[in-house]
Amino acid sequence: MLRVDAVERPAFGLSEDHPPFRGDWHAHRRPQLLYAAAGTLHLEVGEARWLLPPARAAWIGPGVAHRVDAPGPVALRTVYFGPEAPPAAAASCVFAVDALARELILLAMRFGPDGPADPLAAPVFATLEGLCRAWVQQPLPWRLPRAQSPELARAMAYAEAHLDAEVGQAAVARAAGVSPRTLARRFAAEAGMSWRRYLHTARMLRAMELLQVPGARVGEVAVAVGFTSFGAFSQAFRAFTGEAPSRFRAA
């Protein structure tokens, strides 16, 4: 496995294709730009969990502990900047990837951690780093909280495993080993949101993930996240993302 902090180059791109995996918590001295060219990544940083399909990328600052999972095969494309790079406005955040960002990230993969030096590398990484500092000024709010206690972790795991069905608070409380009232307090204290808001957010994020799958049908995705009405799902999804499910899938 490559020791990122041992690489002598000021900045480099790392292109890796992986089967499904579950990563460990770690941190780097270098700031990094994390991107999946294909597939979806799950990123945990601090108290937040983010979903990273090809439409989004993450900025992770130096020394920021994080963990990355891939629920399916993924084309991981990471850009590591120099340790001396000036800090961005946010220690970590997720932002939208447009056509320019995608092409620059993929171009950076030409300049890996080894091989002959290329004079084009420096201006490419300088441009990408400067743009990252602009992109992080518009972070996306689509994220889930990370549990701080085993009880809430069990509750979240149970709920996220049953998003295709009616998920009642009482059943989730039983799975977590607490009372419904205690569960409500835990969500407010640890997650900073109500149980209902958490469940809705989890359903919308799962829908966004499923809509990225080639050949996905909007109606099937609606059922997979617990909606019996296509119209209700479409309205909820549009309110959450600003786009209709069909438009989001096409994009």
Sequence and secondary structure as in RCSB ss.txt:
>XXXX:A:sequence
MLRVDAVERPAFGLSEDHPPFRGDWHAHRRPQLLYAAAGTLHLEVGEARWLLPPARAAWIGPGVAHRVDAPGPVA
LRTVYFGPEAPPAAAASCVFAVDALARELILLAMRFGPDGPADPLAAPVFATLEGLCRAWVQQPLPWRLPRAQSP
ELARAMAYAEAHLDAEVGQAAVARAAGVSPRTLARRFAAEAGMSWRRYLHTARMLRAMELLQVPGARVGEVAVAV
GFTSFGAFSQAFRAFTGEAPSRFRAA
>XXXX:A:secstr
   GGG  SSSEEEEEEE SEE   B  SS EEEEEEES EEEEETTEEEEE TTEEEEE TT  EEEEESS EE
EEEEE  TTS   SSSEEEEE  HHHHHHHHHHTTS SSSS  TTHHHHHHHHHHHHHHHTTS    EEE  SSH
HHHHHHHHHHH TTS   HHHHHHHHTS HHHHHHHIIIIISS HHHHHHHHHHHHHHHHHTSTT  HHHHHHHT
T S HHHHHHHHHHHHSS HHHHHH 
